[in-house]
Amino acid sequence: YFDPRYFGTTSFGFEKTGAFRAKFLLESVVDLKQQLRGLGLDLLVLVGRPEDSLPQLLPPESVIITQQEVTSEELRIDDRVRTAIGDADARLELQYVWGATLYHAADLPMRNIQKEMYNVFTPFRTKVEERCSVRNLLPTLEPNAVPLAQIDADFDATPTFEALPWASGPPEL
């Protein structure tokens, strides 16, 4: 989802997503979509708020695999999605995966990150480098190894830069 909440401004008046970041995100999504199609998979790209259309889009008993978020804004959106799929009476399930950092949160050498986090990055980095290793990559999927979801949606639609949900129209690049 290209969510309009990420294309507005902060409480300080700054853009949340500038033109170059948006262009990079859009190009990355298009590239991912092409790579997935090479594996017999696909990626549905939508503009809007996920809680508004996701529950109606998926068949009953679908499993939604999503990244575990950590910041307050993303957690609020997550709560809205969870509420919407709960209200949908479609027995949808959310499964979370960690993907926000190079190191998995469970692999960090501290048990309480908020309590043990340092004000200076160097001691944290040193501790992590001494005690952690990056997890191995997941195996590459073979083409057609995963069945496609059977939903009624236009998988060929990908928004243009101008069609992203800009709060006040697309900016100049």
Disulfide bonds with the S-S distance in Angstrom:
none
